[in-house]
């Protein structure tokens, strides 16, 4: 199951963080809240969430996409919580991000499509970096 994983490097973690940050901004725009503060907070939160989950992206083998899906969900949950903290400048706002982002992704087909495409592209790019 863990064969053909490639090497996990700091460069890979940084690239995944950068890509998830951009993806977080894209998802924020797809949700329909184009205010600069919201998009900026979403990008920062997503980048940190992607950094935390970067080891799950780019894995090869039979279960590579399963690991990527787990990484995408983990990065999204961390990123949504941190994005709300950055937006409100208060640690108690973390659940607000989850309440806003998760239903938007699950309930809006357009947002789900953007999220899925972004996470798929991140996995694909990370897979190439691990080779």
PETAGI-V73902 format. One record per pair of residues at least 24 apart in sequence whose ideal C-beta (glycine too) atoms are under 10 Angstrom apart, sorted by the first residue. I is the first residue (numbers start at 1). J is the second residue. D is the distance in Angstrom with one decimal. If there is no record, write none. Layout:
i/j/d
I/J/D
I/J/D
This chain:
i/j/d
1/59/9.5
1/61/6.3
1/62/6.5
1/63/5.7
1/64/9.9
1/66/9.7
1/67/9.5
2/59/7.9
2/60/9.5
2/61/6.9
2/63/8.6
2/67/9.5
3/60/7.8
3/61/5.5
3/62/8.8
4/59/8.3
4/60/4.0
4/61/5.0
4/62/9.4
4/64/8.4
4/130/8.9
4/131/9.3
5/55/9.7
5/58/8.3
5/59/5.3
5/60/6.2
5/61/7.0
5/64/8.6
5/67/9.2
5/130/6.8
6/58/6.7
6/59/7.8
6/60/6.6
6/126/8.9
6/127/7.8
6/128/9.3
6/129/7.7
6/130/2.7
6/131/5.7
7/129/9.2
7/130/6.4
7/131/9.2
8/54/7.9
8/55/5.7
8/57/9.7
8/58/8.2
8/59/9.3
8/126/9.5
8/129/9.6
8/130/7.3
9/129/7.8
9/130/8.5
10/54/9.6
11/129/7.2
12/54/6.5
12/55/8.5
12/57/8.0
12/58/6.6
12/125/9.4
12/126/6.1
12/129/5.0
12/130/6.6
13/50/8.6
13/51/5.9
13/52/9.3
13/53/9.7
13/54/4.2
13/55/7.5
13/57/9.4
13/126/9.5
14/47/9.7
14/50/9.7
14/51/7.8
14/54/8.3
15/50/9.3
15/54/8.2
15/57/9.3
15/58/9.3
15/122/8.8
15/125/6.9
15/126/7.0
15/129/6.1
16/47/9.2
16/50/5.0
16/51/7.1
16/52/9.8
16/53/7.7
16/54/3.8
16/55/8.7
16/56/9.1
16/57/5.2
16/58/7.6
16/71/8.3
16/75/8.2
16/122/6.1
16/123/9.1
16/125/8.1
16/126/5.6
16/129/8.5
17/46/8.7
17/47/4.8
17/48/7.2
17/49/8.6
17/50/4.6
17/51/3.9
17/52/8.7
17/53/9.4
17/54/6.4
17/75/9.2
17/122/10.0
18/43/9.9
18/47/6.8
18/50/7.9
18/51/9.3
18/122/9.7
19/46/9.3
19/47/8.8
19/50/6.8
19/54/9.5
19/57/8.7
19/118/7.7
19/119/9.4
19/121/7.2
19/122/4.7
19/123/9.7
19/125/6.3
19/126/8.0
20/45/9.4
20/46/4.7
20/47/5.9
20/48/8.7
20/49/6.3
20/50/2.6
20/51/7.8
20/52/9.6
20/53/7.9
20/54/8.2
20/57/8.8
20/71/9.3
20/72/8.8
20/75/5.4
20/76/8.7
20/78/9.6
20/79/6.8
20/118/7.8
20/119/8.3
20/122/6.2
21/45/8.6
21/46/5.2
21/47/3.2
21/48/8.3
21/49/9.0
21/50/6.7
21/51/9.1
21/79/8.6
22/46/8.1
22/47/8.4
22/50/9.6
22/118/7.8
22/121/9.7
22/122/9.3
23/47/9.2
23/49/9.9
23/50/7.7
23/72/9.3
23/75/8.7
23/76/9.3
23/79/8.9
23/114/8.2
23/115/7.6
23/117/8.8
23/118/3.5
23/119/7.0
23/121/7.9
23/122/6.6
24/48/9.5
24/49/7.6
24/50/8.0
24/75/8.7
24/76/8.5
24/79/5.5
24/80/8.7
24/82/9.7
24/83/6.8
24/101/9.2
24/115/9.6
24/118/8.4
25/118/9.8
26/111/9.8
26/114/5.6
26/115/8.5
26/117/8.7
26/118/5.9
27/76/8.3
27/79/8.9
27/80/9.3
27/83/9.9
27/101/7.5
27/104/8.1
27/105/7.2
27/111/6.4
27/112/9.6
27/114/5.7
27/115/5.4
27/118/6.8
27/119/9.7
28/83/7.9
28/100/9.9
28/101/8.6
28/104/9.4
28/111/9.6
28/114/9.8
29/111/9.7
29/114/8.3
30/104/8.3
30/105/9.0
30/108/7.6
30/110/5.8
30/111/4.6
30/112/9.0
30/113/8.2
30/114/4.2
30/115/7.7
30/118/9.5
31/100/7.7
31/101/7.4
31/103/10.0
31/104/4.7
31/105/8.3
31/108/7.4
31/110/9.2
31/111/5.7
31/114/9.0
31/115/9.8
32/104/8.3
32/108/8.5
32/110/9.2
32/111/8.5
33/100/8.5
33/104/9.2
35/87/9.4
37/86/9.0
37/87/6.3
38/83/8.2
38/84/9.8
38/86/9.9
38/87/6.3
38/100/9.5
39/83/9.6
39/87/9.9
40/83/9.1
40/86/7.8
40/87/8.4
41/79/9.9
41/82/8.4
41/83/4.7
41/84/7.3
41/85/8.2
41/86/4.0
41/87/3.8
41/88/8.4
41/89/9.4
41/93/9.9
41/97/8.7
42/79/7.4
42/80/8.1
42/82/9.4
42/83/4.6
42/84/9.1
42/86/8.5
42/87/8.0
42/97/8.6
42/100/9.8
42/101/8.1
43/79/9.0
43/83/8.0
43/86/9.2
44/79/8.7
44/82/7.1
44/83/6.8
44/85/9.5
44/86/5.2
44/87/9.3
45/75/9.7
45/76/9.7
45/78/7.5
45/79/4.3
45/80/6.6
45/81/7.2
45/82/3.6
45/83/2.9
45/84/7.4
45/85/7.3
45/86/5.8
45/87/8.3
45/94/9.7
45/97/7.0
45/101/9.2
46/75/6.9
46/76/7.8
46/78/8.6
46/79/3.8
46/80/8.2
46/82/8.2
46/83/6.7
46/101/9.6
46/118/9.2
47/75/9.4
47/79/7.6
47/82/9.0
47/83/9.7
48/75/9.0
48/78/6.8
48/79/6.8
48/81/9.8
48/82/5.3
48/83/8.9
48/85/10.0
48/86/9.0
49/74/7.3
49/75/4.1
49/76/6.7
49/77/7.3
49/78/3.5
49/79/3.1
49/80/7.7
49/81/8.1
49/82/6.3
49/83/8.3
50/74/9.4
50/75/4.7
50/76/9.3
50/78/8.4
50/79/7.0
50/119/9.7
50/122/7.4
50/126/10.0
51/75/8.5
51/78/8.9
51/79/9.7
52/77/9.9
52/78/5.3
52/79/8.8
52/82/9.3
53/77/9.1
53/78/6.9
53/79/8.9
53/122/9.8
54/122/9.1
54/126/7.5
55/126/9.6
56/123/8.9
56/126/9.1
57/119/8.4
57/122/5.7
57/123/5.1
57/124/9.2
57/125/8.3
57/126/4.0
57/127/7.9
57/129/9.2
57/130/8.9
58/122/8.4
58/123/6.3
58/124/8.4
58/125/7.6
58/126/2.8
58/127/4.5
58/128/7.7
58/129/6.1
58/130/4.5
58/131/8.9
59/123/8.4
59/126/8.3
59/127/7.6
59/130/7.5
60/127/6.5
60/130/7.1
60/131/8.3
64/123/7.5
64/126/9.8
64/127/7.0
64/130/9.7
65/120/8.7
65/123/7.0
65/127/9.8
67/123/8.6
68/119/7.0
68/120/7.8
68/122/7.8
68/123/3.8
68/124/8.9
68/126/8.0
68/127/8.5
69/116/9.7
69/119/7.7
69/120/9.7
69/123/8.6
71/119/8.0
71/122/8.3
71/123/7.6
71/126/8.9
72/115/7.8
72/116/8.3
72/118/8.6
72/119/3.8
72/120/8.5
72/122/7.6
72/123/7.7
73/102/9.6
73/105/9.8
73/119/8.9
75/119/7.9
75/122/8.4
76/101/6.8
76/102/7.6
76/105/7.1
76/115/7.3
76/118/10.0
76/119/8.1
77/101/8.5
77/102/7.6
80/104/9.4
80/105/9.0
